Amino acid sequence: MKAVWDKIRIMLEMIKFEHSVFALPFALMGALLAARGLPEPTVLFWLIFAMVTARTAAMGFNRIVDRRFDAANPRTADRAIPAGAVKLWEAWLLVLLAAALFFFACYMLNPLALLISPLALGLAFIYSLTKRFTWFCHVVLGLALALSPLGGWVAVAGSLESYPWLLSLGVALWVAGFDTVYACLDAKFDREAGLYSLPACFGSRRAFRLAGLAHILAFVCFVATGLLMNLHIIFGLGLAVAAAALIYQHRAVSPGDLSKIKLSFFTANGLISLVMFAATWLALVVGG
């Protein structure tokens, strides 16, 4: 029994399960906006289940297709598959099982959720391959996570009518920005391995500037979302915290000093997603 739990723990570490904090709050934010409050408990359950299983399948697939590069990169050589802690067939089993459970969760939500589910999972899978041929990979990841609030909205409303598209655009820009910054860690390796990323193709300084621009535009989209959805001023307080977190992560690291990048990446961006969700919830509770 201990061996089973150890294997589960290793697999959860392999897919960085705790990073669900980036996308899940935005999915819940979309659900809150569609319901103008808390959705039904069953809808919330299947939405959360769908988000967790989709991310599990996507991250498992990423680890499988990147295993050769992970083994060659000193920063990632100790990941579960190249290190031999997880066998390839075990990783594939995890991906297939998670994908099946994701589609089942979407089926339990509504017909539109099931209809768009292949697009959502397919885009997440495609991202894992894009670094082989385009520096646009950061934007593809952003688009994949931008489906999170849209999925939350569809889970509740069963349609896309009145959906605030600027919210998804904001998420796409936010994710593309922080993924660009994080990619600076592997810029040298990516160039040597023939992989594409903004830092590898254009240098870390230009990548930082582009990431900063993406984050400014993302913040504008978030502000516009609050105005379009007529959210209470409490949402504005959440935006202020998000702005401070965005500024922090760009001041904490620089092209010449990436020593604090993991703290910036996990802490600041996790805070942004959680604060945006909490601010939306409170704004709807107070203002309706």
C-alpha positions as CSV (number, residue, x, y, z in Angstrom):
1,M,0.0,0.0,0.0
2,K,2.9,2.4,0.8
3,A,4.3,1.7,-2.6
4,V,1.0,2.8,-4.2
5,W,0.9,6.0,-2.3
6,D,4.5,6.7,-3.1
7,K,3.8,6.3,-6.8
8,I,0.8,8.6,-6.5
9,R,2.9,11.2,-4.7
10,I,5.6,11.0,-7.4
11,M,3.0,11.4,-10.2
12,L,1.4,14.4,-8.5
13,E,4.9,15.9,-8.3
14,M,5.5,15.0,-11.9
15,I,2.5,17.0,-13.1
16,K,3.0,19.8,-10.5
17,F,-0.5,19.3,-9.2
18,E,-0.2,22.4,-7.0
19,H,0.0,24.6,-10.1
20,S,-3.7,24.0,-10.6
21,V,-3.9,27.3,-8.7
22,F,-3.1,29.2,-11.9
23,A,-6.1,28.1,-14.0
24,L,-8.8,26.8,-11.5
25,P,-9.6,30.2,-9.9
26,F,-10.2,31.7,-13.3
27,A,-12.6,28.8,-14.2
28,L,-14.4,29.5,-10.9
29,M,-14.4,33.2,-11.7
30,G,-16.2,32.5,-15.1
31,A,-18.7,30.3,-13.2
32,L,-19.4,33.1,-10.7
33,L,-19.9,35.7,-13.4
34,A,-22.3,33.4,-15.3
35,A,-24.4,32.7,-12.2
36,R,-23.9,36.2,-10.7
37,G,-23.1,34.4,-7.5
38,L,-22.4,30.8,-6.4
39,P,-23.5,28.2,-8.9
40,E,-25.2,25.0,-7.9
41,P,-23.0,22.6,-5.9
42,T,-23.2,19.8,-8.5
43,V,-22.0,22.2,-11.2
44,L,-19.1,23.4,-9.1
45,F,-18.1,19.8,-8.4
46,W,-18.0,18.8,-12.1
47,L,-16.3,22.0,-13.1
48,I,-13.5,21.5,-10.6
49,F,-13.3,17.8,-11.5
50,A,-13.1,18.8,-15.2
51,M,-10.4,21.4,-14.6
52,V,-8.2,19.1,-12.5
53,T,-8.4,16.1,-14.9
54,A,-7.8,18.3,-17.9
55,R,-4.7,19.8,-16.4
56,T,-3.5,16.3,-15.3
57,A,-3.9,15.0,-18.8
58,A,-2.2,18.0,-20.3
59,M,0.8,18.0,-17.9
60,G,1.2,14.2,-18.2
61,F,1.3,14.5,-22.0
62,N,3.8,17.3,-21.7
63,R,6.2,15.2,-19.5
64,I,5.9,12.3,-22.0
65,V,6.7,14.2,-25.2
66,D,9.4,16.4,-23.5
67,R,11.2,13.5,-21.8
68,R,14.2,13.5,-24.1
69,F,14.7,17.3,-23.6
70,D,14.1,17.0,-19.9
71,A,16.8,14.3,-19.6
72,A,19.3,16.5,-21.4
73,N,18.6,19.7,-19.4
74,P,20.4,19.8,-16.1
75,R,17.5,21.8,-14.6
76,T,14.9,19.1,-15.4
77,A,17.0,15.9,-15.5
78,D,15.6,14.7,-12.2
79,R,11.9,14.8,-13.3
80,A,10.1,11.6,-12.8
81,I,10.2,10.0,-16.3
82,P,13.9,10.7,-17.2
83,A,14.9,9.8,-13.7
84,G,13.0,6.5,-14.0
85,A,10.7,7.1,-11.1
86,V,7.7,6.8,-13.4
87,K,7.6,4.4,-16.4
88,L,6.4,5.6,-19.7
89,W,3.4,3.3,-19.8
90,E,2.4,4.6,-16.3
91,A,2.5,8.1,-17.6
92,W,0.4,7.2,-20.6
93,L,-2.1,5.4,-18.4
94,L,-2.4,8.6,-16.3
95,V,-3.0,10.8,-19.4
96,L,-5.6,8.5,-20.9
97,L,-7.4,8.0,-17.6
98,A,-7.4,11.7,-16.8
99,A,-8.6,12.6,-20.4
100,A,-11.5,10.1,-20.1
101,L,-12.5,11.5,-16.8
102,F,-12.4,15.0,-18.2
103,F,-14.7,14.2,-21.0
104,F,-17.1,12.5,-18.6
105,A,-17.1,15.5,-16.4
106,C,-18.0,17.7,-19.4
107,Y,-20.7,15.3,-20.3
108,M,-22.1,15.7,-16.8
109,L,-22.2,19.5,-17.1
110,N,-24.0,20.2,-20.4
111,P,-23.9,19.5,-24.2
112,L,-21.9,22.7,-25.0
113,A,-19.3,21.8,-22.4
114,L,-18.9,18.4,-24.0
115,L,-18.8,19.9,-27.5
116,I,-15.9,22.2,-26.7
117,S,-14.0,19.7,-24.5
118,P,-11.9,18.3,-27.4
119,L,-10.8,21.8,-28.4
120,A,-9.8,22.6,-24.8
121,L,-7.8,19.4,-24.3
122,G,-6.4,19.4,-27.8
123,L,-5.1,23.0,-27.5
124,A,-3.4,22.0,-24.2
125,F,-1.8,19.0,-25.9
126,I,-0.7,21.0,-28.9
127,Y,1.1,23.5,-26.7
128,S,3.6,20.8,-25.6
129,L,4.7,20.4,-29.2
130,T,4.9,24.1,-30.3
131,K,8.3,24.8,-28.8
132,R,9.8,22.6,-31.4
133,F,8.9,24.9,-34.2
134,T,7.7,28.4,-33.0
135,W,8.4,31.0,-30.3
136,F,4.7,31.5,-30.4
137,C,4.5,28.7,-27.9
138,H,3.9,31.1,-25.0
139,V,0.8,32.5,-26.6
140,V,-0.5,29.0,-27.3
141,L,-0.2,28.2,-23.6
142,G,-2.0,31.4,-22.9
143,L,-4.8,30.5,-25.2
144,A,-5.1,27.1,-23.6
145,L,-5.5,28.6,-20.1
146,A,-7.7,31.3,-21.5
147,L,-10.4,28.6,-22.0
148,S,-10.6,28.3,-18.2
149,P,-12.9,31.2,-17.5
150,L,-14.8,30.4,-20.7
151,G,-15.2,26.8,-19.5
152,G,-16.5,28.0,-16.1
153,W,-19.0,30.2,-17.8
154,V,-20.2,27.4,-20.1
155,A,-20.5,25.0,-17.2
156,V,-23.1,27.3,-15.6
157,A,-24.8,29.0,-18.6
158,G,-24.7,26.3,-21.2
159,S,-24.0,28.9,-23.8
160,L,-21.5,31.7,-24.7
161,E,-24.1,34.4,-24.9
162,S,-22.9,37.6,-23.1
163,Y,-19.6,36.0,-22.2
164,P,-16.9,38.7,-21.4
165,W,-14.3,37.7,-24.0
166,L,-11.9,40.3,-22.6
167,L,-11.5,38.1,-19.6
168,S,-10.1,35.3,-21.7
169,L,-7.9,37.7,-23.6
170,G,-6.6,39.0,-20.3
171,V,-5.8,35.5,-19.1
172,A,-4.1,34.6,-22.4
173,L,-1.8,37.7,-22.1
174,W,-1.1,37.2,-18.4
175,V,-0.1,33.5,-19.0
176,A,2.0,34.3,-22.1
177,G,3.8,37.0,-20.1
178,F,4.8,35.0,-17.1
179,D,5.6,31.9,-19.3
180,T,8.0,34.1,-21.3
181,V,9.8,35.3,-18.2
182,Y,10.0,31.7,-16.8
183,A,11.4,30.5,-20.2
184,C,14.5,32.7,-19.6
185,L,15.7,29.9,-17.2
186,D,16.2,27.6,-20.2
187,A,17.2,30.1,-22.9
188,K,20.7,28.8,-23.4
189,F,19.6,25.1,-23.4
190,D,16.8,25.8,-25.8
191,R,19.1,27.5,-28.3
192,E,21.6,24.5,-28.1
193,A,18.7,22.0,-28.4
194,G,17.1,23.7,-31.3
195,L,14.0,24.6,-29.4
196,Y,12.1,27.9,-29.8
197,S,11.1,30.4,-27.1
198,L,11.1,34.2,-27.0
199,P,14.2,34.3,-24.8
200,A,16.0,31.7,-27.0
201,C,15.1,33.5,-30.2
202,F,15.3,37.1,-29.3
203,G,17.3,37.3,-26.1
204,S,16.1,37.6,-22.5
205,R,16.0,41.5,-22.5
206,R,13.6,41.7,-25.4
207,A,11.6,38.8,-23.9
208,F,11.3,40.7,-20.6
209,R,10.1,43.8,-22.4
210,L,7.5,41.8,-24.3
211,A,6.3,40.1,-21.1
212,G,5.9,43.4,-19.5
213,L,3.8,44.7,-22.4
214,A,1.7,41.5,-22.3
215,H,1.0,42.1,-18.5
216,I,0.1,45.7,-19.0
217,L,-2.5,44.7,-21.7
218,A,-3.7,41.9,-19.5
219,F,-4.4,44.3,-16.7
220,V,-6.3,46.6,-19.0
221,C,-8.4,43.6,-20.1
222,F,-9.1,42.7,-16.4
223,V,-10.2,46.3,-15.7
224,A,-12.5,46.3,-18.7
225,T,-14.0,43.0,-17.6
226,G,-15.0,44.5,-14.3
227,L,-16.6,47.5,-16.0
228,L,-18.4,45.4,-18.6
229,M,-19.7,43.0,-16.0
230,N,-20.7,45.9,-13.8
231,L,-18.9,44.5,-10.8
232,H,-18.8,46.3,-7.4
233,I,-15.8,48.5,-6.5
234,I,-14.5,45.6,-4.4
235,F,-13.3,44.1,-7.6
236,G,-11.2,47.2,-8.1
237,L,-9.4,46.5,-4.8
238,G,-8.6,43.0,-6.1
239,L,-7.3,44.5,-9.3
240,A,-5.0,46.8,-7.2
241,V,-3.5,43.7,-5.5
242,A,-3.1,42.0,-8.9
243,A,-1.3,45.0,-10.3
244,A,1.0,45.1,-7.3
245,A,1.8,41.4,-7.9
246,L,2.5,42.0,-11.5
247,I,4.8,44.8,-10.7
248,Y,6.6,42.7,-8.0
249,Q,7.4,39.9,-10.4
250,H,9.0,42.2,-12.9
251,R,11.0,44.0,-10.2
252,A,12.1,40.8,-8.4
253,V,13.8,39.3,-11.5
254,S,15.7,40.8,-14.4
255,P,17.5,39.4,-17.4
256,G,20.8,39.5,-15.4
257,D,19.4,38.1,-12.2
258,L,17.0,35.1,-12.4
259,S,17.7,33.9,-8.8
260,K,14.2,34.8,-7.5
261,I,12.3,33.7,-10.6
262,K,10.7,30.7,-9.0
263,L,9.4,32.8,-6.1
264,S,8.1,35.3,-8.5
265,F,6.5,32.7,-10.8
266,F,4.7,30.7,-8.2
267,T,3.9,33.3,-5.5
268,A,3.0,36.3,-7.5
269,N,1.0,34.6,-10.2
270,G,-0.7,32.2,-7.8
271,L,-1.7,35.3,-5.8
272,I,-3.1,37.0,-8.9
273,S,-5.4,34.2,-9.8
274,L,-6.7,33.7,-6.2
275,V,-7.2,37.4,-5.6
276,M,-9.1,37.8,-8.9
277,F,-11.4,35.0,-7.9
278,A,-11.9,36.2,-4.4
279,A,-12.5,39.8,-5.6
280,T,-15.1,38.6,-8.1
281,W,-16.9,36.6,-5.4
282,L,-17.0,39.4,-2.9
283,A,-18.0,41.9,-5.6
284,L,-21.0,39.8,-6.5
285,V,-21.9,39.1,-2.8
286,V,-21.9,42.9,-2.1
287,G,-23.1,44.3,-5.4
288,G,-25.0,41.4,-7.0
